[in-house]
C-alpha cells in the first residue's frame, strides 16, 4: 500500500521526474471516523525537536500531505526550496497549518503522555471513567464487545500540573515514530553530565565555546546524518571537533556514499572532511579531527574520553567539553505489554524500524498478533513521509470496511 499510494501521488518520483499527482481529493463527511491523536509534543511531532535550519533528507514535495501541495504553501510564505529541499522548521509549520486547513485541530490532543494500552473486558468501557471523547465515540457507533482497548495516561497543564485520563477505544493506531529513545553505547561513564544523546544541548555548548569558557573539543560519535548535522553546526561555529565512527570512509554502508552529491552538498562536504582529515589535525579543515574505525571505550568524570582504534587496538585519551552520542534511536513502546515485543518479527528483541519492525497485514496494517491494533510509519519500516501515508490509507480503508461490515470479523491477517 505504501508503494502503491506513493506511485499515484508522485508518479516516477524516483526517476527524477516531476509529474502531477494522479489522485484527486473530495471531502465526504459521511465517511468520517471519530478519532483522537494523542501526543506529548506540539502538532508536527519530531520535526519540532530538530534544529530548524537543517534541511530535510527528502525533497520538499515528498514531505507534503494530500490535497495541499507543499510548493504552493511555500509560495504563500514567500519562501523557496534549496535544491528542492526544505528546512525542518518549514516542515513543522506546514504540518501545523495542514491540520488547521483541513479542520483536524480538534482531533489532536497535545501535551499528553500515554502510560498504558491494554485490552479490557466489554463491561469496562461502560463505566463512569470513560471520558467525554469516549462517550461521543460510543454514541456514534456501538463498540464491538470483543475489541475494546483501555488507554491510560496524563496530560500536562501550562502550570506543570498533571491530570490523568482514561479513554476506551475500539481501535488503536501506533504512530510513535522512532525518535523517543536515543540509542546508547553502553560504555562506562556514559551517564556522566557532559555526555548527551541528542543535539538539543549543542547550542548552549557552542555559546560557551564562543565566550572561551571551555575550549576543549566537542566529541561527536556516529556515522549517520544526525551526527553530520551536529558536525555542520559545530564547524560553522568554529568549535573544535573530534568525530568518531565505526565504519571506514569508503565503506558502501556509510550513508554518505549513497547520497547524490549534487542534491546533498552539505553532507558531501562532511564526507570530504571525514576523508581528508582522517586521524590527523593537519589539513584544510582546521579544528576538525576524523577518527574512522574507532570506538568509545569509556568516559571519565574529569571530562576525558578513551577511544580505541578498532584495527590496531591502540587506545588514546582526549580531553573534551561535551560528548554527543548520535548513533540512532528506538521507539518508546513502554505503554504496551513487554514494550511491544510480542508484535515484532523477532519477539525476543525490542522493536526496531530497520532490524525488527512490527509485523502487520500488508493490506490493512493491522498488527498480526493483535486484532484492532494497527501500526504505521517507522514502526513497520516505512521511514519516509511519502511512504507512511500509504499505511494511513490502508488503516482508514480497513476501519471503513469494518464500520460497514465489509471485512470478516475473525479473518487472520496476511503477514508481510
Protein Blocks (a to p, Z undefined) as FASTA:
>chain_A
ZZmmmmmmmghklnopacddfbdcdddfklpccdddddfbdehijmlmpcfkbccfbdfk
lmpcehiafklmmmmnopaceehiacfklmmmmmmmmmmmnopmmmpcghiacfbdcddd
fklmmmmklcfklmmmmmmoccdfklccddddddddfkopacddddddfbdcddebjmlb
ccdehighklpmkbcfbfklmmmmmmmmmnomamcdcddedjbfklmmmmmmmmmnopac
ddddfbdfklmklmklmccfklmmmlmmmmmmmmmmgoiabdjbghiacdehiacfbdcf
kopacdddfklopacddddfbdcddebccddfklpghhlmmmmmblmbccdfkloccddd
fklopafklghiacehjlnopabfklmmmmmmmmmmmmmmmmnopacfkbccddZZ
